[in-house]
């Protein structure tokens, strides 16, 4: 397990290829090392609420961003979002949906649940890099989160 | 038996009136005592009323002065024969004569005669009654009876009177005709004789109840003639003093019509039931189809959701990693290898476009229509600029005629313009001077719009493929596209309740038309799933 102390971004992504493309992109902006990747929603919830394998995780440092895919096995992105935004411990953590689909009902539902941003992953690598880089830099470098 | 009464005492004389005779004044009728010579010996008070004048003028005068002149001679003979054979002749024994009142007016009288002997002298007491009034009443009765009888006789309805003893008392012509036996064969005969077995019929039971209970009744009865033929009668039965009165009207024709109507009604009811069953069957089928359709829609929905999410990630991987391969190992791959990598990515992008278009098409079907009035002229121009900008076309000529406003979902109708105009631009791009004309007109129930270009057109032979999903009339190499654009146009317009069609000739341009219903969109706002 990597050093959990320096985690700023949680990437929730079940597709290995998408995860790799995302991580590669973020690395270019020197964010990659501060990203922790989990492969599904259940693991994401364990991480966020320090359960299961993440009981020991140090939560003194607040996350700057959760990059959340929607369609995942076990617990989907919508459910993860609902839990995060419904819990006092996690609801101020910025959550950005990063998904393949521009399905209108997903956009509507995630906004209803309080998502901070909704991004559709482009198919072309150039566009993908552009978008992911912008998102990473914005939330990690530009945005401020409440303390505590 | 002595025919002549002996009355003692002196014979009556004209005056003074003997007290014994005064009792005659109390008699209700005019009374005269006449002697054998035909002279009036005595007259009571009523004589004055009946014959007029004073009885003092009558007493002592010949009796025949009270008769019309023409009867006087005959009367003298009658008188003589009476005295020759004196006997009591009561009233109403045929002695109806005419008398003379005040010597002028003749009036009918009835006379009774009683021979008497007064002090040995044969005389006759004549009691005379003026029957003018009775005659008048009799005549009135006779004519009234004749009138009623005549009425009954000639009535179209059959009339019968049946006595308490069940014998026919009266049968009019119509009744005889109805019964097919002459009145003579019925009158005086028992009903059961004439119509054997009638006692067991329901109609007879009703007649009997009327006869016994004296209550009127009305009934419709089917009569069966001895030869087996049948006829329907409407009977009105009334108790009358003699028995019962039966008024009968033949209603066979009406019955037949009623029966026909009844049969038709039954048939109609059958048909209605049949249709209702059919409708219920169709309805049930429709319901199960709707359920199946809903299930299919749900599946399709799940399918497109899945397509939206899952089919893009692999494409992204193909594009991304082929690009990464190029970046990482570009120096180790020769030009041919790089061309292959580029082809992989091109096809990958095409696939991504197909998925996008397919999803757009699928979403058109389920997006609810939010209709409002649309300024079509402004929208068409706006979309044209947008499409030209995207296509990098600057030199396309556009002519937008005055377009009537439309009623529809602005975002969906924008999609229609986008697809039609981008098609027009795409297929006329090879022309030296691409020209697009947009026109429109308002009709009674709909507005019609047309996008015409001077492009390559198409062969009308393949028209039926034009609006189908993924169908293309040109190769993708020549004109890129997924074959969904016109299918989307068709779907949107259909969902609005409009129509789409096209006219074209190969190499001579194409014209695409669509219509939208005018006014309220209530009827067009239901989403078609």
Interface residues (C-beta under 8 A of the other chain):
Chain A: X15 X17 X18 X21 X24 X70 X71 X99 X100 X101 X102 X103 X104 X121 X122 X123 X124 X125 X126 X128
Chain B: X305 X308 X309 X310 X311 X312 X313 X314 X315 X316 X317 X319 X320 X321 X323 X324 X345 X348 X349 X352 X363 X367
